[in-house]
């Protein structure tokens, strides 16, 4: 082999080696970022389970008397009076007479009894005795206002419960309650707010483990669903302050380490969270901290970076919204607000 041929062969080898090295480097740079250690993502704390009323399920089972107070501000209420000559009704009998579902259409349906010993209203429990009952159906929620069909279902269920106990129900006028429901629904529609901030990768994508690790540094814990994490509230049993979501398919992949995530969404359900938690400020803080540590950027739904001035404007409007909710006795994070905006 001549010196010329030998030179060409060496040059070709160097070029090939360079291509291999470049390919390996590119793969490494573009591969999803990985968590630093598995211990960091093995969170013990999990998102608490909530029932359809917005209250934490474990707490409800432990304290059934505090399950869901009927309130004339948000419910159509029917009094259920016992025969004046009849004895008080045992909790066991009341439980046996309850309907099988707690819904009238899409609205929450509840029955309470007045506990003679405790002198307070509660969801019927075994061992207690009740002198009178009341039934309630929620006037409005995010599904809309109570309608004629739902009100009729409320009447049927309440009447069946009363008949089983030999009691007599007194129903409010349907037209009045449906009109009240529409007014409440109009208020709720005008004062509902659910905010989201997007966090997008600038360069390398993220693996699910890396996302979990970075979010955990901001106080998030794994949620009940794949691709969901939550920031727990200070008050035990309250809904989470914030949620963080990403592609659930990436979280369910056979090899999550190879899943590429390029976008996260931080979500705040404003009426569900007490303003004392400062949820929006914490949302912005978490988004900005994660953007810095993960080489990402905070954007709107169109992928445009959000300026601090825009976030300040949103914060100002939120304070006005909180004030208006409180004026109607639906303070954000309260039991009534969590029911209305559910």
N, C-alpha and C positions, 0 to 999 in steps of 0.2 A: 504494500500500500504506500502510495507516494505521500510526501509531507502535506500536499494540498488536500488529498483525500482524508488523511488523518485529521487535519484541521476542521474539515467539514463535519466529520463524524463527532468530534468533540463539541463543536458548536451546536450541532443538532441535539446532543445529549444535554447541554446546558439549557437550551431552549425548552426541551421537554421537562427538565427538572424545574425550570422556572414556572411552567404552566401548572405542574402538579402542586408546587408550593402556593402559587396564587389561588388555585382552586381550593386548596385546604384553608387558606386564610380567608377567602370570601365566604366559605361555608361557615367558618367559625364566627365571622363578623355578623353574618346575616341570620345565624341560628337564634331561636328564641332565647332570651336571657333566662337563666336558671336560678332557682333559689340556692343560697349558699350552703344550707344544711337542711336535712329533712326534719330535724328537731324543731326548726323555726316554723314549720307549717303544720305540725301535728297539734292543732289547737284542741284543748279539752272542752272549753266553753263552746256551746252551740246556741244558735238563735232559739229563744223560747217559742213555744207553739201558741198561737192565738186562735180562739174560736171566731165565729162570724160576727160577734159583737165587738171584737177588738180587744177583749180582755184576755189575759194570759190564762191558758187552759188549766194549768196545774193549780193556780191560785183559786180558780173557780170551783174546782172539785173539792178543794179543802175548805172553802167558805161558800157553800151554796146560797146562804142567805144574802150574800152580797152580789149575786150573779148579775142581775140587770134590773135596776129599779125602774118601775114605770113612772113616767113624768109627763104631766099634762102639756108641758112645753113642746114635747116631741111625739107624744102618743095620743091617739084617740082612746079614751078610757071609758069602760063600761063597769058600773058597780054590779056586784053579784051578791044579793042579800039572801040570807037563810030565812027559813020559816021562823017567825018570832017564837013559836012554841018548841022549835027543834033545839037539840043540844048542839054544842060546838062540834065542828067536824074534825076528826082526827087527820093528822098529816098523811097517814097511810091511805085513807079513803080519797083524799085530795090527789095524791100522787097517782092512784089507780084511775082517776077520772081525767087526768091531763091528756091532751091530744098527743099523738105520736110525733108531731113535728112542731117546731118553734117558728114556723113561717106561715104567712098568709100571702101567697104569691111571692113577691120578692121582698116583702116587709117582715120585720121581726114581730113575732107574736108572743106575748108573755102573760102569765097568770101569777098573781101574788095573793097571799092570805095574810090577814092581820093576826099575828101571834099574840094570844091572850096573855101569856106569861111575860114575854119580852116587851109587849106593847109597841110593836113595830111591824111594818110590812116586810114580807120576805117571800122568796120562792118556797113553796111547800116542801117540808122535810118530815121524815118519819119521826114520830115521838112528840111532835108539837100538836097544839090544838088551835083551831081558827074560828073566829066569830063572824068574819065577813071576808069576801074575796073581791078582787078586781081584775079585769082583763084589759090589756092594752095592745094596740097595733101601731107600729111606727108610721108616722105621717109621711116621711120622705127619707130617701137615702140617695146614693149616687145612681141608683137605677131609675129614679124619678119620683113623682108624687104618688101617694096612695090613690088608687082609682076605685071605681064602683065595684068591680069584680073582687078586688082584694078586700074591700070593706065588707062585701057580702060573705066572703070566706071567713073573715073575722067574726061576723055575727053567728055563722053556723057553728064554728068551733066553740065560741063562748057559750052558745045555747046548749050544745051537747054537754059541756062541762057542768053547766048549771043544772041541767036535767038529771045528771048522774048523782047530784047531791041534793036534789029536791029544792033547789034554790031558784031565785028569780033575777034575771039580768035586767039592767036598765041601760039602754043604748043611747048615745048621743045621736042627734039628727045627722044622717048620712051627708046631706047636701052641705051642711055647715063644716063637717070634718074634711070632706073632699076639697072644699074651698080653702080651708086652713092649710091643708096639705100642699095645695098649689102655691100658696103664698110662701110657705116655708121652703118649698123646692126652688122657687124663684130666688129667694135670698141665698140659699146654698149654692146655686149655680153661679151667682154673681160674686160669691166670696170663696170659691174653691180655688186652690192653687197647689199644683204639683210641679216642682222645679227639678231640672236635671242639668248637670255639668258633664261634658264629655272630656275624657282624657285620652289623647291620641299619641301614639309612639312617633317620635321624630325619625329615628333610624331603625335600630334593631327591634324586632317584635319581642313579646314577652310570653313566657310559658305560664300555665296556671299556677304552678308552684311559686314562681317568682312574684306573680300578682298577689297571691295569698300572703307571701312573706312581707312584701312592701305594705300591703293594706293592714296587716297585723301590727305593724309599727305605728300605725295611726289609731289603733284601738279597735279595728274591725275583727269580728269573729265569723267563722263559717256559718252560713245560713242553712236552712232546711233543704233548699233546692240546689242542684249543681249550678255553678256559675254565679252564686249569690253569696254576699257577705253583708253583715249588718254591724252598725255601731250601736251598742246597747244604751238604753236610757239610764239615767242615774236612779230613777224610781223603779224598783223591782216590779215586774209585771206590766210595765208600760210598753207601748210599741217602740221599736228601735228608732233612734234619732235619724239615722241615715241608712240607706242601703247602697251597695255597690254591686253592679252586675257586669258580667262579661259572657262571651259565647259559651252556652251550656254544652255544645258539642265538643268544644275544646276540653272542658272539664271532664267529659265522659269518655274521651278518647282512650284507646287501649294503651297508648304510650303518651300520656299528657306532656311529658318533657319535650316531645316533638311538635306539640300543638303551638301554633303561632297566633298570638292575640295582639291586635294593634289598637284596640279601643276598649275603654272602660266607661261606664256611666255611673255617676253618683246621683242618687235620687233622694229628694226630700218631699214627703207628703205633709204639707204645711199644717192643715187643721188637726192632724193626728198627733203632733208633737208640741209639748209645752214650750212656750216662748222662752221660759227660764233656762231651757237647755241651750239657748243660743244656736239653734240648728244650722241656720244659714252661714253664720260666721265660721262654725266648725266645718261646714261643707266646703267653704272656700279655702280654709286653712289646710284641710286634708288634701284637696285637689292640688293646691299649689305645692305642698310638701312632696306629694307623690310625683308630680310632674318633674320636680327638680331631681329627685332621687332616681327616677326611672327614665330620664331623658325623654320626657314627653311634653305636651303642651295642652293647656286648658282651652277648649273651644266650645262654640255653640253647635247646634244641630247641623249647620251647614259647613262645619269644619273651619270656621273663621275664629282666630284667637280672640279671647274675651279680654278687653281692657279693664283695668281696675275701676275706671269710672263707670263702666256698665254694671259691674258688680255692686258698686256703691249705690247706684240708682235702684237696683233691685232690693237691696237691704232697706232703703228708705221706704219703698212701697210696701214692703212686708210689715213694717211697724204700723202703718196705717191699717193694713188688713187685720192685724192682731187686735187693734183697738176696736174695729167695727165688729169683730166676732165677739169680743167681750161685752160690747154694748147690748148684744142680743142674748147674752148668757150662754154663748157657745164658745167660750174661751178655748183656744187651740190646746189640744192635749187633754181636755176635760172629758168625762164620760159621755156627756151629751154631744160634744163635737165629734168624738170618735164614732158615735152611733150615726149621726147625721151624715158625716163624710165617710161612709163605708159602703 
